[in-house]
Amino acid sequence: MIGSSTYAFSIMLVTFLGGIALGSSIVGRRKPAPTLRLLGLLQLGVAIGGIVFLVGYLAAPYVLIALIRAFYYSFPAILTIQFVLSAALMVFATLCMGATFPVASQLYSSKVTVLGRSIGNIFSVNTLGAIAGSLFAGFLLIPIIGTERTILAGLFFNSAMALLLLAEVKTSHIAQFVGVILLIGATLGMRGGVFWKPEIMDRGVLIYSHAFESRPELTISEHYDDTDVVYFKEGNNATISVRKGENYVALRTNGKVDASNRDDMITQLAVGWLPVFYHPNPESALVIGYGSGVTVGAVAAVKEVADIDCIEIEPAVFGAAPWFSEINRKSYESPKLHIIFNDARNYMNVTRKQYDVIISEPSNPWIAGVASLFTTEFYDRVAEVLKPDGIFAQWIQLYELDPQDLRMILYEVQRKFPEVSVWVTDSDLIIIGSRQPPKLDTERLVAAVKSDPGMMHDFRNFLHSEKPQGLLAYYVMSTEAVRKFAAKARRNTDDHPLLEFHAPRQLFSDTRDLNIDLLYQAKDGLMPYGAEVSDPESAYYGMIEPFLHFKRSNLANQSMALLAQVSRKDEVSLQLAIAKLNMDSGNLDRAADALREADSLMKPGSPLLAEKEELWGILNDSLGESESAKQHYESAAKTDPMRPLPLRKLAEMAAKDQSWTEAADWMQQFVATRPTSLGHFWAMLGDYRLAAEQLDDGSRALETALTVDPYVYWGHYRMARVFEQKKDMEGAAREYEYLVKYAFDRDADVYLKLGNIYKDAGRRRDALRVLAKGTRILSTNAGIYRLYREVQEGR
């Protein structure tokens, strides 16, 4: 809840030890008579403290959000808030723990003659208990039964000890009664999920507090209601969970998203492929951090790689891998993979194995311990474990990272790897290092992509390029430019771990755009140094689309200018590049001129024919010339039946004309290309089939949509409409209730339809519940407001 930084752990420890010290100090000052009754009451106090922690943890997120808003997200405020929350949750229990030791000491050491021995015995037992408690809690109880039940187990034993001690003396029946209640509560609570549920344990409230502030009308729970926790495991090192929603699956470590099937995909794929294609013959690879398994899957997809060792510190991460099978190529089942559950530094310090490729993809360096994978000593050891001609890849995020820390990391990498190149993928940086002059073999890359439909699918859907050479668009700078950029940077060593303590200070700093601008200001060309590009025409042409996607039109223009200067196999490529750039800038007349020129230059059987027809379709669509656009889209689809965009556009245009059968047929072909948001498009297909009165096919398509993606909004909405048409209002209400929970701010119509169903059925309480939520979340919608008033007034 309060984060995983070094500061957070330190504050938790200081608060705990401070509470114990204060408890001991209070007893020392007041000097109460040491009795079994007092000792029993103190044990009862520890048990009550456990209840305070369990219950208080549920309210603490709301306190945290309120405080952090009041203090404007400053770093001193974060430390203060972490301390206040830790103290509030732990102080009662720790005071009683601290008071227990001096009381027990006085009871045990009543004779002055044996005082030294008695105190020594007490200290030794206390120390052994602390060691045993740490071992059992950290390595057995929490991994096996979880944090909640571990606390309840402690509560059980403290309550039991309190009852045994209080039973020996005459004392208040109230205290004994409280002890019995706590004992029963702890026993019943051991089934788990009584106080805490997985849904509240992975929210990362501090990390994502900005998101809560942007939607103040929502409760903290509602910020997460569009997803479910489908995997939850409290491991030895972290709590690992997987959240799943519509076209979304994400891996969370202590509440922080570490991998997903959205923007993270570019980085997860590129950091796997770049070092492999930089190496002339990559047979072995070491990957630090399994994450979602996408990077391991990307490396395993390259045929030359025969052996992959992956070091993962937390086994629970690997246990989550099947939830990412759609994007990680089931790398967890790959015969090439050998998973090693260990700390990366520990493993690399003892292994005698050397690798062709090493990929370091840990979590963010503001998390405690992670910064040790960015120090001088770490890179020294990487160089020893890497073969002389090996390639090293380092990931680092560009958001919430001080530019000086970025320079420091670049400096440390280049200190050991004199040849480096830097690549930017949206919000992340990939550093490629080697000791030999680099050679990026684009011909091997092209051959690999052409032989693997899965790689082509990834390039088209995630890397925004029809051509494998489009990967070059993510390049920023090489050795000399990096050396200038990182000049005079600070050092990050094990003895002086500056990153460990400086990175958490940037937690709420929006540094992404600043870092990207600084890097691109230092950019030294379009092509990386050492790149072996046998087909510069395809390279320059393939880079244009990614540049335009990331709003780098200046670089797209440079690509087009260089394309005009190189020898071209097909003159059409230059005209299509000109058309793309002019369409992006809104110069539609000049785009049309370029496409007409492409028409005149087009040779029979040209591989660019489908793309040219697609561009004509987009242009005519923009000009409102629907019939002409449709003809060009049809030509593109005929030339390349697996080209996604023309198929989707044709389906949408036919639907607009209410030609439902035609729309369904085109959508059927589009679905076969396996686009992202596949469940949504299956639901669209079902919608079109139903509109064409193909009821069985439509229902089957909707069922398929909900099988592919159980969270897809349009699938549930259309199923609700089908139930309404069949007069099955219970079925319709069930679907609408699903949408009210998982898509609560998507469409006011859902609240109106569900509210009317309950109103007509006489279920006033359910209608009020639904409409109250709708009024709160969609407060400006007049329809919901009127219906809510009608139900309230009984009309």
C-alpha positions in Angstrom: 0.0 0.0 0.0 2.8 2.5 0.8 5.2 1.3 -1.8 8.3 -0.9 -2.0 11.1 1.6 -1.9 14.0 1.5 0.5 12.4 4.4 2.3 9.1 2.5 2.7 10.9 -0.5 4.2 13.0 1.7 6.4 10.0 3.6 7.7 8.1 0.4 8.5 11.1 -1.0 10.4 11.7 2.3 12.3 8.0 2.5 13.2 8.0 -1.1 14.5 11.2 -0.7 16.5 10.1 2.7 17.7 6.9 1.3 19.1 8.7 -1.5 20.9 11.2 1.0 22.4 8.4 3.4 23.5 6.5 0.5 25.1 9.6 -0.5 27.1 10.2 3.1 28.0 6.7 3.6 29.4 7.0 0.5 31.7 10.5 1.6 32.8 9.2 5.1 33.7 5.9 4.1 35.4 7.3 0.9 37.1 4.1 -1.0 37.5 4.1 -4.1 39.7 5.1 -7.0 37.5 2.3 -9.5 37.8 0.9 -12.4 35.7 -2.3 -10.3 35.3 -0.3 -7.4 33.7 1.6 -9.8 31.5 -1.7 -11.4 30.4 -3.3 -8.0 29.7 -0.2 -7.0 27.6 -0.6 -10.2 25.5 -4.3 -9.4 25.1 -3.2 -5.9 23.9 -0.9 -7.5 21.2 -3.9 -9.5 20.0 -6.1 -6.5 19.9 -3.3 -4.7 18.0 -3.5 -7.4 15.4 -7.3 -6.7 15.0 -6.5 -3.0 14.7 -4.0 -3.7 11.9 -6.4 -6.0 10.0 -9.3 -3.7 10.2 -7.3 -0.5 9.9 -5.6 -1.7 6.7 -9.0 -1.5 5.0 -9.5 2.1 5.9 -5.9 3.2 5.4 -6.0 3.7 1.6 -8.7 6.4 2.0 -6.5 8.1 4.6 -3.5 7.9 2.3 -5.3 9.4 -0.6 -6.7 12.3 1.5 -3.3 13.0 3.0 -1.3 12.9 -0.2 -3.7 15.2 -1.9 -3.4 17.6 1.0 0.4 17.6 0.8 0.6 17.9 -3.0 2.6 14.7 -3.7 5.9 16.1 -2.4 8.6 13.6 -1.3 8.8 14.8 2.3 5.0 14.4 2.4 5.2 10.9 1.1 7.7 10.0 3.9 5.4 11.6 6.5 2.4 9.8 5.2 4.2 6.5 5.2 5.2 7.0 8.8 1.8 8.1 10.0 0.1 5.1 8.4 2.7 2.7 9.6 2.4 4.1 13.2 -1.3 4.1 13.2 -1.6 0.5 12.1 1.2 -0.9 14.3 1.6 1.3 17.3 -0.9 -0.4 19.6 0.6 -3.9 19.1 4.2 -2.7 19.2 3.7 -0.7 22.4 2.3 -3.9 24.1 5.2 -6.0 22.7 7.7 -3.5 24.0 6.1 -3.4 27.4 6.1 -7.2 27.6 9.8 -7.7 27.8 10.6 -5.6 30.9 7.5 -7.1 32.8 8.5 -10.6 31.9 12.1 -9.9 32.9 11.1 -8.7 36.3 8.8 -11.7 36.9 11.5 -14.1 35.9 14.5 -12.5 37.7 13.0 -11.9 41.2 16.1 -12.9 43.0 19.0 -10.5 43.0 21.6 -13.3 43.4 20.8 -14.7 40.1 19.8 -11.5 38.4 22.6 -11.6 35.7 21.9 -15.2 34.7 18.1 -14.5 34.7 18.4 -11.5 32.5 20.8 -13.4 30.2 18.3 -16.2 29.9 15.5 -13.8 29.0 17.6 -12.1 26.4 18.7 -15.3 24.8 15.1 -16.7 24.6 13.9 -13.3 23.2 16.7 -13.4 20.6 16.0 -17.0 19.6 12.3 -16.2 19.4 13.0 -13.2 17.1 15.1 -15.4 14.8 12.6 -18.2 14.8 9.7 -15.8 14.1 11.5 -14.2 11.2 12.3 -17.6 9.7 8.9 -19.1 10.1 7.0 -16.0 9.1 9.1 -15.1 6.1 9.9 -18.5 4.7 7.0 -20.7 5.7 3.9 -18.9 7.0 3.5 -16.1 4.5 4.3 -18.1 1.4 2.1 -21.0 2.5 -0.9 -19.4 4.3 -0.5 -15.7 3.3 -0.1 -12.5 5.3 -3.7 -12.3 6.6 -3.7 -15.8 8.1 -0.1 -15.3 9.4 -1.3 -12.3 11.4 -4.4 -14.3 12.6 -2.1 -17.1 13.7 -0.1 -14.6 15.8 -3.4 -13.2 17.1 -4.5 -16.7 18.1 -1.3 -17.5 20.1 -1.3 -14.1 21.8 -5.0 -14.5 22.8 -4.3 -18.1 24.0 -1.3 -16.9 26.1 -3.5 -14.0 27.5 -6.2 -16.5 28.6 -3.7 -18.9 30.2 -2.1 -16.1 32.2 -5.4 -14.4 33.2 -6.8 -17.8 34.2 -4.0 -18.1 36.8 -5.0 -14.9 38.7 -8.2 -13.2 39.8 -9.0 -10.7 37.1 -11.9 -9.0 35.3 -14.2 -11.3 33.4 -14.3 -8.7 30.6 -10.6 -9.2 29.8 -11.1 -13.0 29.6 -14.3 -12.5 27.5 -12.4 -10.3 25.1 -9.6 -12.9 24.9 -12.2 -15.7 24.1 -13.8 -13.5 21.4 -10.4 -12.8 19.8 -9.5 -16.5 20.0 -12.7 -17.6 18.3 -12.3 -14.8 15.7 -8.8 -15.8 14.9 -9.8 -19.5 14.6 -12.7 -18.7 12.2 -10.7 -16.2 10.3 -8.0 -18.8 9.4 -10.1 -19.9 6.4 -8.8 -16.7 4.8 -10.4 -13.8 3.0 -12.3 -12.7 6.1 -10.6 -9.4 6.5 -8.5 -9.0 3.3 -9.3 -10.2 -0.2 -6.9 -10.4 -3.1 -8.7 -7.5 -4.8 -7.5 -5.1 -2.1 -4.0 -6.5 -1.7 -2.7 -5.6 -5.2 -3.9 -2.0 -5.7 -0.7 -0.1 -5.3 -2.6 2.8 -3.7 0.4 5.1 -3.3 1.9 4.4 -6.7 -1.4 5.0 -8.5 -2.8 7.8 -6.3 -2.7 10.2 -9.2 -5.2 8.0 -11.1 -7.6 8.1 -8.2 -7.4 11.9 -8.1 -8.3 12.2 -11.7 -11.7 10.5 -11.1 -12.8 11.7 -7.7 -16.4 10.5 -8.3 -15.2 6.9 -8.1 -14.4 4.9 -5.0 -11.0 3.2 -4.8 -12.7 -0.1 -5.4 -14.4 1.2 -8.6 -11.1 2.2 -10.0 -10.4 -1.5 -10.2 -13.9 -2.9 -10.8 -13.3 -3.2 -14.6 -10.8 -6.0 -13.9 -10.6 -9.1 -11.8 -7.7 -10.6 -9.9 -7.4 -14.0 -11.6 -4.1 -15.0 -10.0 -2.8 -14.1 -6.6 0.3 -15.4 -4.7 2.2 -14.1 -1.8 5.7 -15.3 -2.5 8.9 -15.1 -0.5 9.9 -11.8 -2.0 6.7 -10.1 -3.2 3.0 -10.4 -3.7 2.3 -11.3 -7.3 -1.0 -10.9 -9.0 -2.6 -10.9 -12.4 -5.5 -8.6 -13.3 -7.6 -9.3 -16.3 -10.2 -7.1 -18.0 -11.4 -6.3 -21.5 -8.5 -6.8 -23.9 -6.2 -6.4 -20.9 -4.0 -8.6 -18.8 -1.3 -7.3 -16.5 1.2 -8.7 -14.0 1.5 -6.8 -10.7 4.3 -6.9 -8.2 3.3 -5.5 -4.8 0.5 -3.7 -6.7 2.8 -2.2 -9.4 2.2 -3.2 -13.0 5.4 -4.8 -14.3 4.1 -6.2 -17.6 1.0 -6.1 -19.7 -0.4 -6.8 -23.1 -0.7 -3.1 -24.0 2.0 -0.4 -24.3 4.6 -2.7 -22.6 4.5 -5.0 -25.6 6.9 -2.9 -27.7 9.6 -3.0 -25.0 9.1 -6.6 -24.1 9.5 -7.7 -27.8 12.3 -5.3 -28.8 14.5 -6.0 -25.8 14.3 -9.7 -26.7 15.0 -9.3 -30.5 17.6 -6.5 -30.6 20.5 -8.2 -28.8 19.8 -11.5 -30.6 20.0 -9.9 -34.0 23.0 -7.9 -33.0 24.9 -11.2 -32.3 26.2 -13.1 -35.3 25.4 -16.5 -33.9 23.4 -16.3 -30.6 23.2 -19.9 -29.3 22.8 -19.1 -25.6 21.0 -16.4 -23.7 20.5 -15.2 -20.1 17.4 -13.3 -19.3 17.1 -11.5 -15.9 13.5 -11.3 -14.9 10.7 -13.5 -16.4 7.9 -11.0 -16.0 5.1 -11.9 -18.4 7.4 -14.2 -20.4 7.1 -12.1 -23.6 10.8 -11.3 -23.8 11.8 -15.0 -23.2 9.2 -15.9 -25.9 10.7 -13.4 -28.3 14.2 -14.8 -27.8 13.0 -18.4 -28.0 11.3 -17.6 -31.4 14.8 -17.1 -33.0 15.9 -20.5 -34.3 19.6 -20.0 -33.7 19.0 -19.7 -29.9 19.2 -23.2 -28.4 19.6 -22.5 -24.7 17.9 -19.8 -22.5 18.5 -19.4 -18.8 16.1 -17.1 -17.1 16.8 -15.9 -13.6 13.6 -15.0 -11.6 13.9 -14.1 -7.9 10.2 -14.8 -7.2 8.7 -18.2 -8.2 5.2 -16.8 -8.0 6.0 -14.7 -11.2 6.6 -17.8 -13.2 3.4 -19.3 -11.8 1.5 -16.5 -13.5 2.9 -17.2 -16.9 -0.1 -19.2 -18.3 -2.3 -16.1 -18.0 -0.1 -14.5 -20.7 0.0 -17.5 -23.1 -1.7 -15.4 -25.9 1.4 -13.0 -26.0 4.3 -15.0 -24.6 4.2 -17.9 -27.1 3.9 -20.2 -24.1 7.6 -19.6 -23.4 7.1 -21.3 -20.0 6.8 -24.6 -21.9 9.7 -24.0 -24.2 12.3 -26.8 -24.2 14.9 -24.1 -24.7 14.1 -22.5 -21.3 15.7 -23.3 -18.0 14.2 -21.3 -15.2 16.4 -20.4 -12.2 14.8 -19.1 -9.0 17.5 -17.0 -7.6 18.8 -13.5 -7.1 20.5 -12.4 -10.3 23.6 -11.1 -8.5 23.9 -14.3 -6.5 23.6 -16.5 -9.6 26.1 -14.5 -11.6 28.6 -14.4 -8.8 28.8 -18.2 -8.7 28.1 -19.4 -12.2 30.9 -20.5 -14.5 28.7 -20.4 -17.6 29.1 -17.8 -20.3 26.5 -16.5 -22.6 26.2 -15.0 -26.1 23.4 -12.7 -25.0 22.5 -11.3 -21.6 19.2 -9.3 -21.2 18.6 -7.4 -17.9 14.9 -6.5 -17.6 14.3 -6.1 -13.8 11.6 -4.0 -12.2 11.8 -0.2 -11.7 15.0 0.9 -9.8 13.0 2.8 -7.2 11.9 -0.6 -5.8 14.1 -1.7 -2.9 17.0 -3.9 -4.1 16.5 -3.4 -7.8 19.0 -0.6 -8.1 21.7 -3.2 -7.4 21.2 -4.4 -11.0 22.4 -0.9 -12.2 25.7 -0.6 -10.3 29.3 -0.7 -11.5 29.9 -4.0 -9.8 26.8 -5.6 -11.6 28.1 -4.5 -15.0 31.6 -5.8 -14.1 30.1 -9.2 -13.4 27.9 -9.1 -16.6 31.1 -8.6 -18.6 32.7 -11.6 -17.0 29.6 -13.9 -17.6 29.3 -12.6 -21.2 31.4 -14.2 -24.0 34.0 -11.8 -25.6 31.8 -11.3 -28.6 28.6 -11.3 -26.5 25.8 -8.7 -26.5 24.3 -7.1 -23.4 20.8 -5.5 -23.3 19.7 -3.3 -20.4 16.1 -2.0 -19.9 15.3 1.2 -18.0 12.1 3.2 -17.8 12.0 6.9 -18.9 9.1 7.9 -16.7 9.6 8.9 -13.1 13.4 8.9 -13.7 15.6 11.9 -13.2 17.6 12.8 -16.3 20.8 12.7 -14.2 20.0 9.2 -13.1 19.5 8.2 -16.7 22.9 9.7 -17.6 24.4 7.8 -14.7 23.0 4.4 -15.9 24.3 5.1 -19.4 27.7 6.0 -18.1 27.9 2.8 -16.0 27.0 0.6 -19.0 29.4 2.3 -21.4 32.2 2.1 -18.8 32.2 -1.6 -19.2 30.8 -1.9 -22.8 32.6 0.6 -25.0 30.3 0.1 -27.9 26.7 1.0 -27.1 23.5 2.0 -28.9 20.3 3.5 -27.4 16.8 2.7 -28.4 13.5 4.3 -27.3 10.2 2.4 -27.2 7.5 4.8 -26.2 8.1 5.1 -22.5 11.2 2.9 -22.1 14.9 2.8 -23.0 16.9 -0.2 -24.3 20.7 0.0 -24.1 22.6 -2.4 -26.3 26.3 -2.9 -25.2 29.2 -4.9 -26.6 33.0 -5.0 -26.4 33.3 -5.6 -30.2 32.2 -3.3 -33.0 28.4 -3.9 -33.3 26.8 -5.5 -36.4 23.0 -5.4 -36.5 22.0 -8.0 -39.1 18.8 -6.8 -40.6 18.8 -9.5 -43.3 18.6 -12.2 -40.6 15.8 -10.2 -38.9 13.8 -10.0 -42.2 14.3 -13.7 -42.8 13.2 -14.6 -39.3 10.0 -12.5 -39.5 9.1 -13.8 -43.0 9.4 -17.4 -41.7 7.4 -16.9 -38.6 3.8 -15.6 -38.9 3.7 -14.9 -35.2 6.6 -12.4 -35.5 4.9 -10.7 -38.5 1.8 -10.4 -36.4 3.7 -8.8 -33.5 5.4 -6.3 -35.9 2.1 -5.3 -37.4 0.1 -5.1 -34.2 2.7 -3.9 -31.6 5.7 -2.4 -33.4 3.5 -0.5 -35.9 5.4 -1.6 -39.0 4.6 -3.8 -42.0 8.3 -4.3 -42.6 10.8 -5.9 -40.1 13.2 -3.1 -40.8 10.7 -0.7 -39.2 12.4 -1.8 -35.9 15.2 0.6 -36.8 12.8 3.5 -36.2 13.3 3.0 -32.4 17.0 3.8 -32.7 18.3 7.0 -31.1 22.1 7.2 -30.8 25.3 5.2 -30.7 28.7 5.2 -28.9 30.1 8.7 -29.4 26.7 10.5 -28.9 26.1 8.4 -25.8 29.5 9.3 -24.4 28.8 13.0 -24.8 25.3 12.6 -23.4 26.6 10.8 -20.3 29.7 12.9 -19.8 30.3 14.0 -16.2 27.6 11.7 -14.9 27.7 10.5 -11.3 28.8 7.0 -10.3 26.4 4.3 -9.0 28.3 1.6 -7.0 27.5 -0.9 -4.4 29.2 1.2 -1.7 27.5 4.4 -2.9 24.1 3.2 -4.3 22.9 6.7 -5.4 20.1 5.2 -7.6 18.6 3.2 -4.7 18.0 6.4 -2.7 17.4 8.9 -5.5 15.0 7.0 -7.8 12.1 6.9 -5.2 12.2 10.7 -5.0 10.9 10.8 -8.6 7.8 8.7 -7.9 5.4 11.4 -8.9 7.6 13.3 -11.4 6.4 13.2 -15.0 9.8 13.0 -16.6 9.0 10.8 -19.6 8.7 13.6 -22.2 11.7 15.5 -20.8 13.9 12.4 -21.0 12.7 11.5 -24.5 13.3 15.1 -25.7 16.8 15.1 -24.2 17.6 11.8 -25.9 16.3 12.9 -29.3 18.2 16.1 -29.1 21.3 14.0 -29.0 20.2 11.7 -31.8 23.0 11.0 -34.3 21.2 9.7 -37.3 18.5 7.4 -38.5 20.6 4.2 -38.8 22.5 2.7 -35.9 26.2 2.5 -36.2 27.2 -0.9 -37.4 23.8 -1.8 -38.9 24.1 -4.1 -41.9 21.3 -3.0 -44.1 21.3 -4.8 -47.5 17.9 -3.2 -48.5 18.0 0.5 -47.5 14.8 1.1 -49.6 12.8 -1.2 -47.3 14.5 0.2 -44.2 13.8 3.8 -44.9 10.3 3.0 -46.1 9.5 0.7 -43.1 10.6 3.3 -40.6 8.1 5.9 -41.7 5.0 4.3 -40.2 6.5 3.9 -36.6 7.7 7.5 -36.8 4.3 8.8 -37.7 2.7 6.7 -35.0 4.8 8.3 -32.3 4.3 11.8 -33.8 7.9 12.1 -35.1 7.0 13.6 -38.4 10.5 15.3 -38.7 12.2 11.9 -38.6 9.6 10.5 -41.0 10.5 13.3 -43.4 14.2 12.5 -43.0 13.4 8.8 -43.9 11.5 9.9 -47.0 14.4 12.2 -48.0 16.9 9.4 -47.7 14.6 7.0 -49.5 14.7 9.4 -52.4 18.5 9.2 -52.5 19.0 5.5 -52.4 18.7 3.0 -55.2 15.1 1.7 -55.4 13.8 -1.6 -56.8 10.3 -0.1 -56.9 9.8 3.6 -57.6 6.3 3.3 -56.0 7.8 3.1 -52.5 8.9 6.8 -52.7 5.5 8.0 -53.9 3.7 6.0 -51.1 6.1 7.5 -48.5 5.2 11.0 -49.8 1.5 10.2 -49.7 1.7 8.9 -46.1 3.6 12.1 -44.9 1.1 14.4 -46.7 -1.9 12.5 -45.3 -0.4 12.8 -41.8 0.0 16.5 -42.2 -3.4 17.1 -43.8 -2.1 17.9 -47.3 -4.7 15.6 -49.0 -4.3 17.1 -52.5 -0.5 16.5 -52.5 -1.2 13.0 -51.2 -3.5 12.4 -54.1 -0.9 13.6 -56.5 1.6 11.2 -55.1 -0.8 8.2 -55.3 -1.7 9.1 -58.9 2.1 9.0 -59.6 2.2 5.7 -57.8 -0.6 4.4 -60.1 1.5 5.3 -63.2 4.6 3.6 -61.8 3.0 0.5 -60.4 4.3 -2.7 -62.0 2.2 -5.9 -62.2 2.7 -8.1 -59.1 4.3 -5.4 -57.1 4.3 -6.2 -53.3 3.2 -2.6 -52.7 0.0 -2.9 -54.6 -2.2 -3.7 -51.6 -0.7 -0.9 -49.5 -1.2 1.6 -52.3 -4.8 0.6 -52.7 -5.2 0.9 -48.9 -3.8 4.4 -48.9 -6.2 5.4 -51.7 -9.0 4.0 -49.6 -8.0 6.0 -46.6 -7.6 9.2 -48.6 -11.0 8.8 -50.3 -12.6 8.0 -47.0 -11.1 11.3 -45.6 -12.6 13.2 -48.5 -16.0 11.7 -48.1 -15.8 9.7 -51.3 -17.2 6.5 -49.8 -17.9 4.6 -53.0 -14.4 5.2 -54.4 -12.9 4.3 -51.0 -14.8 1.1 -50.9 -13.5 0.1 -54.4 -9.9 0.7 -53.3 -10.3 -1.2 -50.0 -11.8 -4.2 -52.0 -8.8 -4.1 -54.3 -6.4 -4.1 -51.3 -8.3 -7.0 -49.7 -8.3 -9.0 -52.9 -4.5 -8.5 -53.4 -3.7 -9.3 -49.7 -6.5 -11.2 -48.0 -4.7 -11.0 -44.6 -4.3 -7.2 -44.6 -6.4 -6.1 -41.6 -7.3 -2.5 -42.2 -9.1 -2.8 -45.5 -11.2 -5.6 -44.1 -12.2 -3.7 -41.0 -13.0 -0.6 -43.1 -15.1 -2.5 -45.5 -17.1 -4.1 -42.6 -17.7 -0.7 -41.0 -18.7 0.9 -44.4 -21.2 -1.9 -45.1 -22.6 -1.6 -41.6 -23.1 2.1 -42.1 -25.1 1.3 -45.2 -27.0 -1.3 -43.2 -25.8 -4.0 -45.6 -25.5 -6.4 -42.6 -24.7 -9.6 -44.4 -21.9 -8.0 -46.4 -20.6 -6.3 -43.2 -20.6 -9.7 -41.4 -18.7 -11.4 -44.2 -16.0 -8.7 -44.2 -15.8 -8.8 -40.4 -15.4 -12.6 -40.5 -12.4 -12.1 -42.7 -11.0 -9.4 -40.5 -11.4 -11.6 -37.4 -9.3 -14.2 -39.2 -6.3 -11.8 -39.1 -6.4 -12.1 -35.3 -6.3 -8.4 -34.5 -5.8 -7.0 -31.0 -9.2 -6.6 -29.2 -10.2 -9.9 -30.8 -13.1 -10.4 -28.4 -14.6 -7.0 -29.3 -14.5 -7.8 -33.1 -16.1 -11.2 -32.5 -18.9 -9.3 -30.7 -19.2 -6.9 -33.7 -19.5 -9.9 -36.0 -22.3 -11.2 -33.8 -23.9 -7.8 -33.9 -23.9 -7.8 -37.7 -25.1 -11.4 -38.0 -28.1 -10.6 -35.7 -28.9 -7.4 -37.7 -28.9 -9.6 -40.8 -31.4 -11.9 -39.0 -28.8 -14.7 -38.9 -29.8 -15.5 -35.3 -27.9 -18.7 -34.8 -24.7 -17.5 -36.4 -25.0 -14.2 -34.5 -25.5 -15.9 -31.1 -22.6 -18.2 -31.8 -20.4 -15.3 -32.6 -21.4 -13.5 -29.4 -20.6 -16.7 -27.4 -17.3 -16.9 -29.1 -16.6 -13.3 -28.2 -17.2 -14.0 -24.6 -15.1 -17.1 -24.7 -12.2 -15.2 -26.3 -12.6 -12.3 -23.8 -15.2 -12.8 -21.0 -15.0 -9.0 -20.3 -15.8 -7.7 -23.7 -18.4 -4.9 -23.4 -20.1 -5.2 -26.7 -20.6 -8.9 -26.3 -22.5 -8.5 -23.0 -24.5 -5.6 -24.3 -25.7 -7.4 -27.4 -26.4 -10.5 -25.4 -28.6 -8.4 -23.1 -30.5 -7.1 -26.2 -31.0 -10.6 -27.4 -32.5 -11.6 -24.1 -34.8 -8.6 -24.2 -36.0 -9.6 -27.6 -36.7 -13.1 -26.3 -38.6 -11.4 -23.3 -36.1 -13.0 -20.9 -35.7 -10.1 -18.6 -33.8 -12.1 -16.0 -31.1 -12.9 -18.6 -31.0 -9.3 -19.8 -30.7 -8.0 -16.2 -27.8 -10.4 -15.6 -25.9 -9.0 -18.6 -26.6 -5.4 -17.7 -25.6 -6.0 -14.1 -22.3 -7.3 -15.4 -21.8 -4.1 -17.4 -22.8 -1.9 -14.4 -19.9 -3.6 -12.5 -17.2 -3.9 -15.2 -18.1 -1.0 -17.6 -19.7 1.4 -15.2 -18.8 4.5 -17.1 -19.1 3.3 -20.7 -22.7 4.0 -21.6 -25.6 5.6 -19.7 -28.0 3.4 -21.7 -27.0 0.5 -19.6 -28.2 2.1 -16.4 -31.5 3.3 -18.1 -32.3 -0.2 -19.5 -31.4 -2.0 -16.2 -33.3 0.6 -14.2 -36.4 0.2 -16.3 -36.2 -3.6 -16.1 -36.2 -3.4 -12.3 -38.8 -0.7 -12.2 -41.2 -2.7 -14.4 -40.6 -5.8 -12.3 -41.4 -4.0 -9.1 -37.9 -4.4 -7.8 -37.7 -0.8 -6.5 -34.7 -1.4 -4.2 -32.6 -2.8 -7.1 -33.6 0.0 -9.3 -32.6 2.6 -6.8 -29.3 0.9 -6.2 -28.4 0.9 -9.9 -29.7 4.4 -10.6 -27.9 5.9 -7.6 -24.6 4.5 -8.9 -25.4 5.8 -12.4 -26.3 9.3 -11.0 -23.0 9.5 -9.1 -20.8 8.3 -11.9 -22.6 9.9 -14.9 -23.9 12.9 -13.0 -24.7 15.0 -16.1 -26.9 12.5 -17.7 -30.5 13.8 -17.7 -32.1 10.5 -18.5 -30.6 8.7 -15.5 -31.5 11.6 -13.3 -35.2 11.7 -14.4 -35.6 7.9 -14.0 -34.0 8.0 -10.6 -36.4 10.7 -9.5 -39.4 8.7 -10.8 -38.4 5.6 -8.9 -37.7 7.6 -5.8 -41.1 9.2 -6.0 -42.8 5.9 -6.8 -44.1 7.0 -10.2 
